[in-house]
Amino acid sequence: MRFHALLAAFAIALVPAICAAQDDSTSSSSDGQDNAIHAITTIHDDGSYTVTVTDPDKHSTEATTYNAAKRVIERIEYMLDENNVLVSGTVYGPDNAPAFKTTYKHDDSSRISEEDDYTLDDQLIRRFTYEYGADGKMLRVHAYDSQGNELHENDAQPDERQSLPRTH
């Protein structure tokens, strides 16, 4: 069940937001690029919500997920490249202690094609690969353990991450 919830959360994160959103602009550049800080709140089916703040000038995004009682479940600090595309992140638990690190690979359309999760001492934990249809929508996510074995719903133990930030 947790595996399906994780897959659904990834799908929600990579398609247009279906929830209330706030978008605040604080800066712009003379070259016409959107350098505004963006804040988006995504409300999840279980009553939890994720606040994602992206700062293009700092090439960073922070996503904080709260439970229905407004307590922090998880916080993720993402680093973005010069095009503000996800490169890596550090995931923090409810106690604000670092739990693991993650890196991203992208396809030619700048969509996430692979996510690798590592321990804090750089040992691979698991890998996710993403498949997209001709329409650009995510079709499926495959999860693999550190040995490259594909995980199935009944043996997967993914983290509780609710969403990936939208950087475009």
N, C-alpha and C positions, 0 to 999 in steps of 0.2 A: 504494500500500500504506500509506504514512504517513497518507493522508487517511482511509482506513478505520479505522486505529488511532486517530486523533484522534476520529472520530465515535463509536467504541466507548468510548473513554475518557470522553467527555462523557456518554454514556448510562449508563455505570457510575456516574458521579458523581451523577447525578440520580435514581437508584433506590436502594432500601435497600442498605446495604453488604453485600457477600457474603463479606467476609473477617473476620479477627480484628479486634476493636475493643477499645479501652480507653476508659473514660469515668470521669474523675476529677472529683469535685465539690469546689469550694473556697469557694463562697459561695452564699448564698441571700438572698432579699429578704423583707421583712415583708408584701409585697402578694401573695405566693404565686407570683410569676413565677420561672422557673428561670434564675437568674443564674450558674449553675455554669460553670466553665471546662470545656470538653469537649475531649478529645484522642482522635482516631480514627486508627488505622493501617489503610491499605488496601494489600493486597498485590496487585500486578499480575501478569498471566500471564508476563511476561518476567523475573520475579524482582526487578524494581524495586518500590519501595514508597513511599507518600506518607503522611507524618505531618501531620495537620491539627489545629491547636489553635485553638479559638474562645473568645474572651473576651467574653461579652455585655456586661459592664460597660464595657469599653473600645470596644465596637462594632468589633471587629477579629477577623480570622482570618488565620492564617499557615499555608500549606501548603508543606512541603518535600518534594521528591521525590528519592529516592536510587536509584542503580543497584544491581545485585546485589552489587557490591563495597563497598557502603555509602558511596559518594562522592556528594556533592550534585550533582544534575543541574540542578535548578531550585528556586527559592524564590519564592513569591508572597505578597505582603502585601495583604490585602483590607480595605477599609473597609466597614462595615455601617451601615445606617440605624438609626433609633430602634426599629425592629421586628426588628433583626438580620437584615435581608435584604441581600444583596450589592448594593453601589452601584458600587464601583470597585476597581481593584487595580493593583499595580506588579509586574511580572514581572522576576526577577533570573536571570541565567545562572549556570553552574557557577562562574564567577569572582566571584560575588556583585555584579557590576556590573548596574545597571538595564538591561534590554533593551527593554521597551516597557510601555505602560500600557493598561488595559482598563476599559471602563465597561459597565454592565448595565442593561437595561430589563426590566420584569416585566409579566406579565398580571394579571388580576384575582384569580388564585389564588396570587399571589406566586411563580410559576415564572418562570425566566429565559425571556424571549421573544426577546431580542436581546443580542448581545455585540459591542461595537466595540473593536477593537484599534488603538492609536495609537502613533506614534513618541514619543520623549521630548519632541519639540518639537510635539506635537499634530497631526501629519499622519496621516490615516486609513490604516491598513495593510490591514485586512480587516474583514469583518462576518460574523457568524454569526446565523442566525435559527433558532428552535426551534419545532417543531410537536408538539402533544400530542393524543392520542386522547381519546375521551369518558371513558375509564377513568383519565385523568390521566397515563398513561405517555407518555414521549417516543416519537414516531413517526419523526421524521427531523430532521436538521440540514442547513441549506443554508449554504454558504460563498460569500462574494462578495469580489472584490478591491476595491481602493480606488476603482475607477471604477464599481462596481455590477454588474460582470459576474460571473455565477455561475461558480464554480470547479467543475471536475469532477475526479474521482480522478486523472487523469493530468496535470493542470496545477496542482493545489493544492500549495502549499508552507506548510502550517500549522506552527505551533510544535510543540514536543514535549510540551506540557502534558499531564499524565496525568489530572488530575481537577479538578473544581470543588468547593469545600467545600460540605458540607451545613450549612445554617444553621438548619434547623428540626428 
